[in-house]
Structure formats: structure tokens, C-alpha cells
Amino acid sequence: MKKLDPVVIIVDVLLLVGCGCMFLYGKMSAHTLFIVGIILVGVLVLYLYITNYKGNHYGGRFHKDF
């Protein structure tokens, strides 16, 4: 799943840039831009948390060999 992370990040950034362009050309209001931006960033952070950190116990647990 970690090979998919750069693709997801690039798609999310492109969506944010697209929303910014739509706002600049008058096709999207500032309120809608804010809501869509918060949702996109939230989904990205949640996805990265689930795929990268949830299964890895970085909080003081050690490998069985130690």
C-alpha cells in the first residue's frame, strides 16, 4: 500500500489546485473552497494514518526478538 501513497498525495494536491483555479475564475465560492479543502486534507491525513502508522506500533513496543 505504501507504493500508492505518492499517487494519492499527487491526486489530492491536483484536486486542491483545481479547486483553487475554480475559485480564481469565479466558478466556486470561498465557502465551498474551504469545505472541499478541509475534506480533501482530512481524507488524505486519515488515509496516510491508516496505511502507514496504524499497524506499526511506534509507541514503545519492541519486536519479539528483543
PDB file of N, CA, C and O in Angstrom:
ATOM      1  N   MET A   1       0.811  -1.201   0.000  1.00  0.00           N
ATOM      2  CA  MET A   1       0.000   0.000   0.000  1.00  0.00           C
ATOM      3  C   MET A   1       0.852   1.262   0.000  1.00  0.00           C
ATOM      4  O   MET A   1       0.393   2.312  -0.449  1.00  0.00           O
ATOM      5  N   LYS A   2       2.079   1.178   0.494  1.00  0.00           N
ATOM      6  CA  LYS A   2       2.902   2.380   0.573  1.00  0.00           C
ATOM      7  C   LYS A   2       3.341   2.859  -0.804  1.00  0.00           C
ATOM      8  O   LYS A   2       3.733   4.016  -0.956  1.00  0.00           O
ATOM      9  N   LYS A   3       3.281   1.987  -1.811  1.00  0.00           N
ATOM     10  CA  LYS A   3       3.617   2.413  -3.170  1.00  0.00           C
ATOM     11  C   LYS A   3       2.528   3.300  -3.747  1.00  0.00           C
ATOM     12  O   LYS A   3       2.772   4.056  -4.687  1.00  0.00           O
ATOM     13  N   LEU A   4       1.349   3.212  -3.200  1.00  0.00           N
ATOM     14  CA  LEU A   4       0.217   4.009  -3.674  1.00  0.00           C
ATOM     15  C   LEU A   4       0.192   5.401  -3.043  1.00  0.00           C
ATOM     16  O   LEU A   4      -0.502   6.287  -3.541  1.00  0.00           O
ATOM     17  N   ASP A   5       0.935   5.607  -1.958  1.00  0.00           N
ATOM     18  CA  ASP A   5       0.917   6.887  -1.241  1.00  0.00           C
ATOM     19  C   ASP A   5       1.288   8.085  -2.120  1.00  0.00           C
ATOM     20  O   ASP A   5       0.571   9.085  -2.087  1.00  0.00           O
ATOM     21  N   PRO A   6       2.375   8.035  -2.906  1.00  0.00           N
ATOM     22  CA  PRO A   6       2.681   9.212  -3.744  1.00  0.00           C
ATOM     23  C   PRO A   6       1.581   9.539  -4.743  1.00  0.00           C
ATOM     24  O   PRO A   6       1.328  10.710  -5.027  1.00  0.00           O
ATOM     25  N   VAL A   7       0.930   8.517  -5.273  1.00  0.00           N
ATOM     26  CA  VAL A   7      -0.155   8.745  -6.232  1.00  0.00           C
ATOM     27  C   VAL A   7      -1.320   9.446  -5.548  1.00  0.00           C
ATOM     28  O   VAL A   7      -1.899  10.382  -6.100  1.00  0.00           O
ATOM     29  N   VAL A   8      -1.660   8.996  -4.354  1.00  0.00           N
ATOM     30  CA  VAL A   8      -2.771   9.607  -3.614  1.00  0.00           C
ATOM     31  C   VAL A   8      -2.438  11.052  -3.254  1.00  0.00           C
ATOM     32  O   VAL A   8      -3.298  11.927  -3.352  1.00  0.00           O
ATOM     33  N   ILE A   9      -1.210  11.307  -2.843  1.00  0.00           N
ATOM     34  CA  ILE A   9      -0.808  12.670  -2.494  1.00  0.00           C
ATOM     35  C   ILE A   9      -0.848  13.577  -3.718  1.00  0.00           C
ATOM     36  O   ILE A   9      -1.330  14.706  -3.631  1.00  0.00           O
ATOM     37  N   ILE A  10      -0.349  13.101  -4.858  1.00  0.00           N
ATOM     38  CA  ILE A  10      -0.358  13.903  -6.086  1.00  0.00           C
ATOM     39  C   ILE A  10      -1.781  14.199  -6.535  1.00  0.00           C
ATOM     40  O   ILE A  10      -2.082  15.326  -6.929  1.00  0.00           O
ATOM     41  N   VAL A  11      -2.660  13.206  -6.481  1.00  0.00           N
ATOM     42  CA  VAL A  11      -4.056  13.419  -6.881  1.00  0.00           C
ATOM     43  C   VAL A  11      -4.729  14.425  -5.954  1.00  0.00           C
ATOM     44  O   VAL A  11      -5.484  15.282  -6.413  1.00  0.00           O
ATOM     45  N   ASP A  12      -4.461  14.328  -4.649  1.00  0.00           N
ATOM     46  CA  ASP A  12      -5.057  15.261  -3.701  1.00  0.00           C
ATOM     47  C   ASP A  12      -4.568  16.688  -3.944  1.00  0.00           C
ATOM     48  O   ASP A  12      -5.358  17.631  -3.907  1.00  0.00           O
ATOM     49  N   VAL A  13      -3.290  16.844  -4.188  1.00  0.00           N
ATOM     50  CA  VAL A  13      -2.751  18.186  -4.463  1.00  0.00           C
ATOM     51  C   VAL A  13      -3.321  18.736  -5.765  1.00  0.00           C
ATOM     52  O   VAL A  13      -3.638  19.923  -5.842  1.00  0.00           O
ATOM     53  N   LEU A  14      -3.454  17.902  -6.781  1.00  0.00           N
ATOM     54  CA  LEU A  14      -4.044  18.357  -8.037  1.00  0.00           C
ATOM     55  C   LEU A  14      -5.504  18.767  -7.856  1.00  0.00           C
ATOM     56  O   LEU A  14      -5.956  19.742  -8.457  1.00  0.00           O
ATOM     57  N   LEU A  15      -6.239  18.027  -7.032  1.00  0.00           N
ATOM     58  CA  LEU A  15      -7.622  18.411  -6.752  1.00  0.00           C
ATOM     59  C   LEU A  15      -7.677  19.754  -6.015  1.00  0.00           C
ATOM     60  O   LEU A  15      -8.532  20.590  -6.307  1.00  0.00           O
ATOM     61  N   LEU A  16      -6.770  19.954  -5.068  1.00  0.00           N
ATOM     62  CA  LEU A  16      -6.733  21.235  -4.363  1.00  0.00           C
ATOM     63  C   LEU A  16      -6.365  22.377  -5.303  1.00  0.00           C
ATOM     64  O   LEU A  16      -6.946  23.459  -5.214  1.00  0.00           O
ATOM     65  N   VAL A  17      -5.414  22.155  -6.199  1.00  0.00           N
ATOM     66  CA  VAL A  17      -5.032  23.188  -7.169  1.00  0.00           C
ATOM     67  C   VAL A  17      -6.193  23.465  -8.121  1.00  0.00           C
ATOM     68  O   VAL A  17      -6.453  24.617  -8.466  1.00  0.00           O
ATOM     69  N   GLY A  18      -6.888  22.415  -8.543  1.00  0.00           N
ATOM     70  CA  GLY A  18      -8.051  22.586  -9.410  1.00  0.00           C
ATOM     71  C   GLY A  18      -9.153  23.389  -8.738  1.00  0.00           C
ATOM     72  O   GLY A  18      -9.784  24.241  -9.364  1.00  0.00           O
ATOM     73  N   CYS A  19      -9.381  23.112  -7.456  1.00  0.00           N
ATOM     74  CA  CYS A  19     -10.381  23.882  -6.714  1.00  0.00           C
ATOM     75  C   CYS A  19      -9.944  25.340  -6.578  1.00  0.00           C
ATOM     76  O   CYS A  19     -10.771  26.248  -6.663  1.00  0.00           O
ATOM     77  N   GLY A  20      -8.650  25.563  -6.366  1.00  0.00           N
ATOM     78  CA  GLY A  20      -8.140  26.930  -6.298  1.00  0.00           C
ATOM     79  C   GLY A  20      -8.331  27.672  -7.607  1.00  0.00           C
ATOM     80  O   GLY A  20      -8.692  28.849  -7.613  1.00  0.00           O
ATOM     81  N   CYS A  21      -8.088  26.984  -8.720  1.00  0.00           N
ATOM     82  CA  CYS A  21      -8.300  27.606 -10.032  1.00  0.00           C
ATOM     83  C   CYS A  21      -9.773  27.912 -10.267  1.00  0.00           C
ATOM     84  O   CYS A  21     -10.119  28.961 -10.810  1.00  0.00           O
ATOM     85  N   MET A  22     -10.645  26.983  -9.851  1.00  0.00           N
ATOM     86  CA  MET A  22     -12.075  27.241  -9.991  1.00  0.00           C
ATOM     87  C   MET A  22     -12.494  28.446  -9.158  1.00  0.00           C
ATOM     88  O   MET A  22     -13.345  29.228  -9.583  1.00  0.00           O
ATOM     89  N   PHE A  23     -11.904  28.601  -7.979  1.00  0.00           N
ATOM     90  CA  PHE A  23     -12.211  29.766  -7.141  1.00  0.00           C
ATOM     91  C   PHE A  23     -11.737  31.044  -7.813  1.00  0.00           C
ATOM     92  O   PHE A  23     -12.449  32.048  -7.817  1.00  0.00           O
ATOM     93  N   LEU A  24     -10.514  31.010  -8.392  1.00  0.00           N
ATOM     94  CA  LEU A  24      -9.973  32.217  -9.018  1.00  0.00           C
ATOM     95  C   LEU A  24     -10.770  32.642 -10.247  1.00  0.00           C
ATOM     96  O   LEU A  24     -10.871  33.834 -10.537  1.00  0.00           O
ATOM     97  N   TYR A  25     -11.335  31.678 -10.971  1.00  0.00           N
ATOM     98  CA  TYR A  25     -12.106  32.018 -12.165  1.00  0.00           C
ATOM     99  C   TYR A  25     -13.589  32.209 -11.880  1.00  0.00           C
ATOM    100  O   TYR A  25     -14.385  32.349 -12.809  1.00  0.00           O
ATOM    101  N   GLY A  26     -13.966  32.218 -10.612  1.00  0.00           N
ATOM    102  CA  GLY A  26     -15.340  32.552 -10.254  1.00  0.00           C
ATOM    103  C   GLY A  26     -16.326  31.416 -10.349  1.00  0.00           C
ATOM    104  O   GLY A  26     -17.532  31.660 -10.316  1.00  0.00           O
ATOM    105  N   LYS A  27     -15.875  30.200 -10.463  1.00  0.00           N
ATOM    106  CA  LYS A  27     -16.790  29.067 -10.580  1.00  0.00           C
ATOM    107  C   LYS A  27     -17.090  28.429  -9.229  1.00  0.00           C
ATOM    108  O   LYS A  27     -17.961  27.564  -9.136  1.00  0.00           O
ATOM    109  N   MET A  28     -16.370  28.849  -8.162  1.00  0.00           N
ATOM    110  CA  MET A  28     -16.560  28.264  -6.844  1.00  0.00           C
ATOM    111  C   MET A  28     -16.474  29.379  -5.801  1.00  0.00           C
ATOM    112  O   MET A  28     -15.633  30.274  -5.891  1.00  0.00           O
ATOM    113  N   SER A  29     -17.354  29.301  -4.824  1.00  0.00           N
ATOM    114  CA  SER A  29     -17.330  30.324  -3.767  1.00  0.00           C
ATOM    115  C   SER A  29     -16.236  29.995  -2.754  1.00  0.00           C
ATOM    116  O   SER A  29     -15.729  28.875  -2.708  1.00  0.00           O
ATOM    117  N   ALA A  30     -15.890  30.980  -1.958  1.00  0.00           N
ATOM    118  CA  ALA A  30     -14.850  30.789  -0.945  1.00  0.00           C
ATOM    119  C   ALA A  30     -15.297  29.792   0.115  1.00  0.00           C
ATOM    120  O   ALA A  30     -14.482  29.018   0.619  1.00  0.00           O
ATOM    121  N   HIS A  31     -16.555  29.799   0.452  1.00  0.00           N
ATOM    122  CA  HIS A  31     -17.085  28.865   1.448  1.00  0.00           C
ATOM    123  C   HIS A  31     -16.969  27.432   0.955  1.00  0.00           C
ATOM    124  O   HIS A  31     -16.540  26.550   1.700  1.00  0.00           O
ATOM    125  N   THR A  32     -17.344  27.196  -0.281  1.00  0.00           N
ATOM    126  CA  THR A  32     -17.239  25.863  -0.865  1.00  0.00           C
ATOM    127  C   THR A  32     -15.789  25.427  -0.988  1.00  0.00           C
ATOM    128  O   THR A  32     -15.463  24.266  -0.741  1.00  0.00           O
ATOM    129  N   LEU A  33     -14.926  26.348  -1.366  1.00  0.00           N
ATOM    130  CA  LEU A  33     -13.494  26.042  -1.459  1.00  0.00           C
ATOM    131  C   LEU A  33     -12.946  25.621  -0.103  1.00  0.00           C
ATOM    132  O   LEU A  33     -12.173  24.667  -0.020  1.00  0.00           O
ATOM    133  N   PHE A  34     -13.333  26.313   0.952  1.00  0.00           N
ATOM    134  CA  PHE A  34     -12.881  25.985   2.298  1.00  0.00           C
ATOM    135  C   PHE A  34     -13.366  24.597   2.707  1.00  0.00           C
ATOM    136  O   PHE A  34     -12.587  23.807   3.242  1.00  0.00           O
ATOM    137  N   ILE A  35     -14.631  24.290   2.465  1.00  0.00           N
ATOM    138  CA  ILE A  35     -15.190  22.996   2.841  1.00  0.00           C
ATOM    139  C   ILE A  35     -14.516  21.870   2.063  1.00  0.00           C
ATOM    140  O   ILE A  35     -14.131  20.859   2.650  1.00  0.00           O
ATOM    141  N   VAL A  36     -14.370  22.033   0.757  1.00  0.00           N
ATOM    142  CA  VAL A  36     -13.740  20.997  -0.066  1.00  0.00           C
ATOM    143  C   VAL A  36     -12.278  20.816   0.337  1.00  0.00           C
ATOM    144  O   VAL A  36     -11.786  19.689   0.390  1.00  0.00           O
ATOM    145  N   GLY A  37     -11.587  21.909   0.619  1.00  0.00           N
ATOM    146  CA  GLY A  37     -10.189  21.816   1.039  1.00  0.00           C
ATOM    147  C   GLY A  37     -10.037  21.076   2.351  1.00  0.00           C
ATOM    148  O   GLY A  37      -9.144  20.239   2.486  1.00  0.00           O
ATOM    149  N   ILE A  38     -10.886  21.365   3.317  1.00  0.00           N
ATOM    150  CA  ILE A  38     -10.835  20.673   4.609  1.00  0.00           C
ATOM    151  C   ILE A  38     -11.124  19.187   4.428  1.00  0.00           C
ATOM    152  O   ILE A  38     -10.458  18.348   5.035  1.00  0.00           O
ATOM    153  N   ILE A  39     -12.104  18.856   3.606  1.00  0.00           N
ATOM    154  CA  ILE A  39     -12.446  17.449   3.371  1.00  0.00           C
ATOM    155  C   ILE A  39     -11.301  16.725   2.690  1.00  0.00           C
ATOM    156  O   ILE A  39     -10.953  15.613   3.089  1.00  0.00           O
ATOM    157  N   LEU A  40     -10.699  17.337   1.658  1.00  0.00           N
ATOM    158  CA  LEU A  40      -9.592  16.684   0.949  1.00  0.00           C
ATOM    159  C   LEU A  40      -8.385  16.471   1.849  1.00  0.00           C
ATOM    160  O   LEU A  40      -7.783  15.397   1.829  1.00  0.00           O
ATOM    161  N   VAL A  41      -8.029  17.461   2.625  1.00  0.00           N
ATOM    162  CA  VAL A  41      -6.884  17.322   3.530  1.00  0.00           C
ATOM    163  C   VAL A  41      -7.197  16.303   4.623  1.00  0.00           C
ATOM    164  O   VAL A  41      -6.331  15.510   4.991  1.00  0.00           O
ATOM    165  N   GLY A  42      -8.409  16.313   5.140  1.00  0.00           N
ATOM    166  CA  GLY A  42      -8.795  15.343   6.164  1.00  0.00           C
ATOM    167  C   GLY A  42      -8.760  13.914   5.659  1.00  0.00           C
ATOM    168  O   GLY A  42      -8.272  13.018   6.348  1.00  0.00           O
ATOM    169  N   VAL A  43      -9.276  13.698   4.457  1.00  0.00           N
ATOM    170  CA  VAL A  43      -9.248  12.352   3.873  1.00  0.00           C
ATOM    171  C   VAL A  43      -7.815  11.914   3.618  1.00  0.00           C
ATOM    172  O   VAL A  43      -7.484  10.748   3.837  1.00  0.00           O
ATOM    173  N   LEU A  44      -6.955  12.821   3.159  1.00  0.00           N
ATOM    174  CA  LEU A  44      -5.551  12.483   2.919  1.00  0.00           C
ATOM    175  C   LEU A  44      -4.843  12.109   4.211  1.00  0.00           C
ATOM    176  O   LEU A  44      -4.126  11.109   4.253  1.00  0.00           O
ATOM    177  N   VAL A  45      -5.030  12.890   5.258  1.00  0.00           N
ATOM    178  CA  VAL A  45      -4.384  12.599   6.538  1.00  0.00           C
ATOM    179  C   VAL A  45      -4.901  11.279   7.109  1.00  0.00           C
ATOM    180  O   VAL A  45      -4.116  10.480   7.619  1.00  0.00           O
ATOM    181  N   LEU A  46      -6.197  11.044   7.029  1.00  0.00           N
ATOM    182  CA  LEU A  46      -6.768   9.790   7.508  1.00  0.00           C
ATOM    183  C   LEU A  46      -6.230   8.601   6.727  1.00  0.00           C
ATOM    184  O   LEU A  46      -5.890   7.576   7.317  1.00  0.00           O
ATOM    185  N   TYR A  47      -6.148   8.725   5.409  1.00  0.00           N
ATOM    186  CA  TYR A  47      -5.616   7.646   4.578  1.00  0.00           C
ATOM    187  C   TYR A  47      -4.158   7.346   4.941  1.00  0.00           C
ATOM    188  O   TYR A  47      -3.780   6.186   5.106  1.00  0.00           O
ATOM    189  N   LEU A  48      -3.353   8.392   5.061  1.00  0.00           N
ATOM    190  CA  LEU A  48      -1.943   8.178   5.391  1.00  0.00           C
ATOM    191  C   LEU A  48      -1.772   7.601   6.789  1.00  0.00           C
ATOM    192  O   LEU A  48      -0.870   6.793   7.014  1.00  0.00           O
ATOM    193  N   TYR A  49      -2.616   7.998   7.729  1.00  0.00           N
ATOM    194  CA  TYR A  49      -2.543   7.433   9.078  1.00  0.00           C
ATOM    195  C   TYR A  49      -2.873   5.949   9.062  1.00  0.00           C
ATOM    196  O   TYR A  49      -2.174   5.140   9.671  1.00  0.00           O
ATOM    197  N   ILE A  50      -3.946   5.599   8.360  1.00  0.00           N
ATOM    198  CA  ILE A  50      -4.378   4.195   8.346  1.00  0.00           C
ATOM    199  C   ILE A  50      -3.352   3.313   7.643  1.00  0.00           C
ATOM    200  O   ILE A  50      -3.044   2.224   8.126  1.00  0.00           O
ATOM    201  N   THR A  51      -2.821   3.766   6.516  1.00  0.00           N
ATOM    202  CA  THR A  51      -1.918   2.902   5.753  1.00  0.00           C
ATOM    203  C   THR A  51      -0.518   2.836   6.325  1.00  0.00           C
ATOM    204  O   THR A  51       0.158   1.822   6.146  1.00  0.00           O
ATOM    205  N   ASN A  52      -0.050   3.872   7.006  1.00  0.00           N
ATOM    206  CA  ASN A  52       1.348   3.907   7.411  1.00  0.00           C
ATOM    207  C   ASN A  52       1.587   3.736   8.902  1.00  0.00           C
ATOM    208  O   ASN A  52       2.592   3.140   9.287  1.00  0.00           O
ATOM    209  N   TYR A  53       0.709   4.232   9.746  1.00  0.00           N
ATOM    210  CA  TYR A  53       1.040   4.293  11.163  1.00  0.00           C
ATOM    211  C   TYR A  53       0.169   3.420  12.048  1.00  0.00           C
ATOM    212  O   TYR A  53       0.585   3.061  13.150  1.00  0.00           O
ATOM    213  N   LYS A  54      -1.012   3.074  11.605  1.00  0.00           N
ATOM    214  CA  LYS A  54      -1.925   2.338  12.471  1.00  0.00           C
ATOM    215  C   LYS A  54      -1.387   0.948  12.798  1.00  0.00           C
ATOM    216  O   LYS A  54      -1.482   0.517  13.947  1.00  0.00           O
ATOM    217  N   GLY A  55      -0.829   0.239  11.833  1.00  0.00           N
ATOM    218  CA  GLY A  55      -0.333  -1.109  12.057  1.00  0.00           C
ATOM    219  C   GLY A  55       1.047  -1.152  12.670  1.00  0.00           C
ATOM    220  O   GLY A  55       1.450  -2.191  13.193  1.00  0.00           O
ATOM    221  N   ASN A  56       1.784  -0.058  12.622  1.00  0.00           N
ATOM    222  CA  ASN A  56       3.137  -0.013  13.170  1.00  0.00           C
ATOM    223  C   ASN A  56       3.075   0.597  14.557  1.00  0.00           C
ATOM    224  O   ASN A  56       2.603   1.721  14.728  1.00  0.00           O
ATOM    225  N   HIS A  57       3.550  -0.140  15.543  1.00  0.00           N
ATOM    226  CA  HIS A  57       3.457   0.322  16.926  1.00  0.00           C
ATOM    227  C   HIS A  57       4.715   1.098  17.263  1.00  0.00           C
ATOM    228  O   HIS A  57       5.713   0.518  17.691  1.00  0.00           O
ATOM    229  N   TYR A  58       4.671   2.395  17.073  1.00  0.00           N
ATOM    230  CA  TYR A  58       5.829   3.236  17.357  1.00  0.00           C
ATOM    231  C   TYR A  58       5.840   3.721  18.799  1.00  0.00           C
ATOM    232  O   TYR A  58       6.744   4.460  19.190  1.00  0.00           O
ATOM    233  N   GLY A  59       4.873   3.330  19.585  1.00  0.00           N
ATOM    234  CA  GLY A  59       4.749   3.864  20.931  1.00  0.00           C
ATOM    235  C   GLY A  59       5.476   3.077  22.007  1.00  0.00           C
ATOM    236  O   GLY A  59       4.972   3.013  23.128  1.00  0.00           O
ATOM    237  N   GLY A  60       6.611   2.482  21.744  1.00  0.00           N
ATOM    238  CA  GLY A  60       7.390   1.822  22.778  1.00  0.00           C
ATOM    239  C   GLY A  60       7.353   0.308  22.724  1.00  0.00           C
ATOM    240  O   GLY A  60       8.037  -0.333  23.523  1.00  0.00           O
ATOM    241  N   ARG A  61       6.605  -0.287  21.840  1.00  0.00           N
ATOM    242  CA  ARG A  61       6.586  -1.735  21.712  1.00  0.00           C
ATOM    243  C   ARG A  61       7.807  -2.163  20.899  1.00  0.00           C
ATOM    244  O   ARG A  61       8.217  -1.482  19.959  1.00  0.00           O
ATOM    245  N   PHE A  62       8.362  -3.279  21.271  1.00  0.00           N
ATOM    246  CA  PHE A  62       9.538  -3.774  20.581  1.00  0.00           C
ATOM    247  C   PHE A  62       9.215  -5.033  19.801  1.00  0.00           C
ATOM    248  O   PHE A  62       8.177  -5.664  20.004  1.00  0.00           O
ATOM    249  N   HIS A  63      10.091  -5.375  18.936  1.00  0.00           N
ATOM    250  CA  HIS A  63       9.949  -6.598  18.153  1.00  0.00           C
ATOM    251  C   HIS A  63      10.092  -7.800  19.071  1.00  0.00           C
ATOM    252  O   HIS A  63      10.699  -7.691  20.137  1.00  0.00           O
ATOM    253  N   LYS A  64       9.551  -8.932  18.682  1.00  0.00           N
ATOM    254  CA  LYS A  64       9.572 -10.129  19.513  1.00  0.00           C
ATOM    255  C   LYS A  64      11.007 -10.602  19.802  1.00  0.00           C
ATOM    256  O   LYS A  64      11.249 -11.257  20.815  1.00  0.00           O
ATOM    257  N   ASP A  65      11.931 -10.279  18.936  1.00  0.00           N
ATOM    258  CA  ASP A  65      13.315 -10.763  19.104  1.00  0.00           C
ATOM    259  C   ASP A  65      14.041 -10.068  20.241  1.00  0.00           C
ATOM    260  O   ASP A  65      15.070 -10.571  20.695  1.00  0.00           O
ATOM    261  N   PHE A  66      13.552  -8.941  20.717  1.00  0.00           N
ATOM    262  CA  PHE A  66      14.262  -8.194  21.763  1.00  0.00           C
ATOM    263  C   PHE A  66      13.838  -8.685  23.134  1.00  0.00           C
ATOM    264  O   PHE A  66      14.323  -8.181  24.148  1.00  0.00           O
TER     265      PHE A  66
END
